[in-house]
């Protein structure tokens, strides 16, 4: 019982951090009038992941599906930004994809 509560809290905290950090990054880029496809994808993906978190306790299956779609769009947007700027930081992409996969697995375990 206690383990599942800790796992749930950990999942929500990690997912919220992932979603809000990317949302802040997208808004920051939009504020600087950088309306590239990558930034738009990050904005849309982080909005989808935020929606997934909002419906977490009501529709768990939809949460998992929305999370997978949203985090995939965020990862693609970040990859696209690096490609457009010709400044790829592979380690950033590996960390982003790994954290998205870990959060997805945690959602599935709940």
Backbone as numpy.savetxt, mean C-alpha at the origin, in Angstrom:
# Nx Ny Nz CAx CAy CAz Cx Cy Cz
-6.06 -16.74 21.78 -6.89 -15.55 21.78 -6.02 -14.29 21.78
-5.07 -14.25 22.71 -4.19 -13.09 22.81 -3.32 -12.97 21.56
-2.89 -14.11 21.03 -2.05 -14.09 19.84 -2.80 -13.50 18.64
-4.07 -13.87 18.48 -4.83 -13.34 17.36 -5.10 -11.84 17.52
-5.26 -11.37 18.74 -5.44 -9.94 18.95 -4.16 -9.18 18.62
-3.03 -9.70 19.05 -1.75 -9.06 18.75 -1.50 -9.07 17.24
-1.81 -10.19 16.59 -1.64 -10.30 15.15 -2.54 -9.30 14.42
-3.77 -9.14 14.90 -4.70 -8.18 14.28 -4.22 -6.75 14.44
-3.76 -6.41 15.63 -3.27 -5.05 15.87 -2.03 -4.77 15.03
-1.11 -5.74 14.98 0.10 -5.60 14.17 -0.24 -5.41 12.70
-1.19 -6.19 12.21 -1.59 -6.09 10.81 -2.17 -4.72 10.50
-3.07 -4.25 11.34 -3.70 -2.95 11.11 -2.67 -1.82 11.16
-1.76 -1.88 12.12 -0.74 -0.82 12.24 0.17 -0.81 11.01
0.64 -1.97 10.59 1.50 -2.03 9.41 0.77 -1.59 8.15
-0.46 -2.04 7.99 -1.24 -1.67 6.80 -1.56 -0.18 6.78
-1.88 0.36 7.94 -2.18 1.79 8.02 -0.94 2.61 7.70
0.22 2.19 8.21 1.46 2.90 7.91 1.77 2.85 6.42
1.64 1.67 5.81 1.89 1.51 4.38 0.98 2.43 3.57
-0.29 2.39 3.89 -1.28 3.16 3.14 -1.09 4.67 3.31
-0.93 5.11 4.54 -0.83 6.55 4.79 0.50 7.14 4.32
1.58 6.39 4.41 2.86 6.90 3.90 2.80 7.10 2.38
2.20 6.16 1.68 2.11 6.32 0.24 1.10 7.40 -0.14
0.06 7.55 0.65 -0.90 8.62 0.40 -0.23 9.99 0.59
0.57 10.11 1.64 1.29 11.37 1.88 2.30 11.64 0.77
2.99 10.61 0.31 3.96 10.79 -0.78 3.26 11.24 -2.06
2.11 10.66 -2.35 1.38 11.03 -3.56 0.86 12.47 -3.47
0.32 12.84 -2.31 -0.16 14.22 -2.16 0.98 15.23 -2.22
2.13 14.85 -1.69 3.29 15.73 -1.75 3.72 15.96 -3.20
3.73 14.89 -3.97 4.10 15.02 -5.39 3.06 15.83 -6.16
1.79 15.62 -5.83 0.74 16.38 -6.52 0.81 17.86 -6.14
1.18 18.14 -4.91 1.31 19.53 -4.47 2.41 20.24 -5.25
3.44 19.49 -5.63 4.53 20.06 -6.42 4.22 20.05 -7.91
2.96 19.79 -8.25 2.48 19.77 -9.63 3.16 18.70 -10.48
3.45 17.57 -9.86 4.03 16.43 -10.56 2.92 15.40 -10.76
2.21 15.53 -11.88 1.05 14.68 -12.15 1.41 13.52 -13.08
2.50 12.84 -12.82 2.91 11.74 -13.68 2.03 10.51 -13.43
2.14 9.55 -14.32 1.36 8.32 -14.19 1.73 7.57 -12.91
3.01 7.57 -12.56 3.45 6.88 -11.35 2.84 7.47 -10.10
2.83 8.78 -9.99 2.25 9.44 -8.81 0.74 9.24 -8.76
0.10 9.25 -9.91 -1.34 9.01 -9.96 -1.65 7.58 -9.52
-0.82 6.63 -9.96 -1.01 5.23 -9.54 -0.81 5.08 -8.03
0.18 5.76 -7.49 0.40 5.69 -6.05 -0.79 6.28 -5.30
-1.33 7.39 -5.80 -2.49 8.01 -5.16 -3.71 7.09 -5.20
-4.00 6.54 -6.37 -5.16 5.65 -6.51 -4.97 4.39 -5.68
-3.78 3.80 -5.73 -3.51 2.59 -4.96 -3.61 2.80 -3.47
-3.10 3.92 -2.99 -3.18 4.17 -1.55 -4.62 4.49 -1.12
-5.40 5.08 -1.99 -6.82 5.28 -1.67 -7.55 3.94 -1.60
-7.22 3.02 -2.51 -7.84 1.70 -2.48 -7.43 0.94 -1.22
-6.15 1.02 -0.83 -5.74 0.33 0.39 -6.39 0.96 1.62
-6.60 2.27 1.59 -7.31 2.92 2.71 -8.76 2.45 2.78
-9.38 2.30 1.64 -10.74 1.76 1.60 -10.78 0.33 2.13
-9.77 -0.45 1.77 -9.70 -1.83 2.28 -9.62 -1.84 3.80
-8.86 -0.93 4.37 -8.76 -0.87 5.83 -10.06 -0.40 6.46
-10.80 0.46 5.76 -12.06 0.97 6.31 -13.12 -0.13 6.40
-13.08 -1.10 5.50 -14.08 -2.17 5.52 -13.55 -3.48 6.10
-12.43 -3.41 6.78 -11.75 -4.61 7.28 -12.65 -5.51 8.12
-13.38 -4.95 9.06 -14.17 -5.77 9.97 -15.54 -6.14 9.39
-15.96 -5.50 8.32 -17.27 -5.76 7.75 -17.24 -6.84 6.67
-16.26 -6.74 5.75 -16.16 -7.68 4.64 -14.69 -8.12 4.49
-14.28 -9.15 5.23 -12.86 -9.53 5.22 -12.34 -9.96 3.84
-13.15 -10.69 3.07 -12.67 -11.14 1.76 -12.45 -9.96 0.82
-13.35 -9.00 0.84 -13.19 -7.80 0.00 -11.96 -7.01 0.44
-11.67 -7.03 1.74 -10.48 -6.34 2.24 -9.22 -6.93 1.62
-9.15 -8.24 1.59 -7.96 -8.91 1.03 -7.82 -8.58 -0.45
-8.92 -8.68 -1.17 -8.87 -8.40 -2.62 -8.52 -6.94 -2.91
-9.15 -6.02 -2.19 -8.83 -4.61 -2.38 -7.39 -4.31 -1.99
-6.91 -4.94 -0.93 -5.54 -4.71 -0.50 -4.55 -5.18 -1.57
-4.80 -6.35 -2.15 -3.91 -6.87 -3.19 -3.89 -5.94 -4.40
-5.07 -5.50 -4.83 -5.15 -4.60 -5.98 -4.48 -3.26 -5.67
-4.80 -2.68 -4.52 -4.25 -1.37 -4.16 -2.73 -1.39 -3.97
-2.23 -2.39 -3.27 -0.78 -2.44 -3.06 -0.04 -2.75 -4.35
-0.65 -3.51 -5.24 -0.03 -3.76 -6.54 0.06 -2.48 -7.37
-0.99 -1.68 -7.31 -0.98 -0.40 -8.04 0.06 0.55 -7.44
0.19 0.56 -6.12 1.20 1.40 -5.47 2.60 0.97 -5.91
2.85 -0.34 -5.89 4.18 -0.83 -6.28 4.48 -0.52 -7.74
3.48 -0.65 -8.60 3.67 -0.32 -10.01 3.95 1.17 -10.18
3.21 2.00 -9.46 3.42 3.45 -9.56 4.82 3.85 -9.12
5.31 3.24 -8.06 6.67 3.54 -7.59 7.71 3.09 -8.62
7.47 1.92 -9.21 8.38 1.42 -10.25 8.36 2.36 -11.46
7.18 2.81 -11.83 7.04 3.71 -12.98 7.75 5.04 -12.73
7.63 5.56 -11.51 8.33 6.81 -11.17 9.84 6.64 -11.33
10.37 5.55 -10.83 11.81 5.31 -10.95 12.25 5.16 -12.39
11.40 4.54 -13.20 11.73 4.37 -14.60 11.71 5.69 -15.35
10.74 6.54 -15.03 10.64 7.83 -15.71 11.80 8.75 -15.34
12.23 8.69 -14.10 13.32 9.55 -13.65 14.69 8.93 -13.92
14.70 7.73 -14.48 15.93 6.98 -14.76 16.82 6.90 -13.53
16.17 6.68 -12.40 16.88 6.61 -11.12 16.26 5.50 -10.29
16.52 4.25 -10.70 15.92 3.11 -10.02 16.70 2.79 -8.74
15.96 2.68 -7.65 16.53 2.21 -6.39 15.89 0.85 -6.12
16.57 -0.18 -6.57 16.02 -1.54 -6.49 15.72 -1.93 -5.05
16.54 -1.50 -4.12 16.32 -1.87 -2.71 15.00 -1.31 -2.20
14.61 -0.11 -2.64 13.33 0.47 -2.23 12.16 -0.36 -2.74
12.28 -0.82 -3.98 11.21 -1.62 -4.56 11.11 -2.97 -3.87
12.24 -3.56 -3.54 12.24 -4.85 -2.84 11.58 -4.71 -1.47
11.93 -3.66 -0.75 11.34 -3.44 0.58 9.84 -3.18 0.46
9.43 -2.37 -0.51 8.01 -2.06 -0.70 7.21 -3.32 -1.05
7.71 -4.12 -1.97 7.01 -5.33 -2.38 6.97 -6.33 -1.24
8.08 -6.47 -0.52 8.12 -7.41 0.61 7.14 -6.99 1.70
7.09 -5.72 2.01 6.15 -5.28 3.04 4.71 -5.47 2.58
4.41 -5.24 1.31 3.06 -5.47 0.79 2.69 -6.95 0.87
3.63 -7.82 0.57 3.37 -9.26 0.64 3.17 -9.70 2.09
4.00 -9.20 2.99 3.86 -9.55 4.41 2.51 -9.10 4.96
2.09 -7.90 4.63 0.80 -7.40 5.10 -0.34 -8.23 4.49
-0.21 -8.60 3.22 -1.23 -9.43 2.58 -1.34 -10.78 3.29
-0.22 -11.39 3.59 -0.23 -12.69 4.30 -0.85 -12.52 5.69
-0.54 -11.43 6.36 -1.14 -11.19 7.67 -2.66 -11.02 7.57
-3.13 -10.34 6.52 -4.57 -10.22 6.31 -5.20 -11.58 6.08
-4.53 -12.42 5.32 -5.06 -13.76 5.04 -5.11 -14.60 6.31
-4.11 -14.46 7.17 -4.07 -15.22 8.42 -5.16 -14.81 9.40
-5.63 -13.58 9.28 -6.71 -13.14 10.17 -7.99 -13.74 9.70
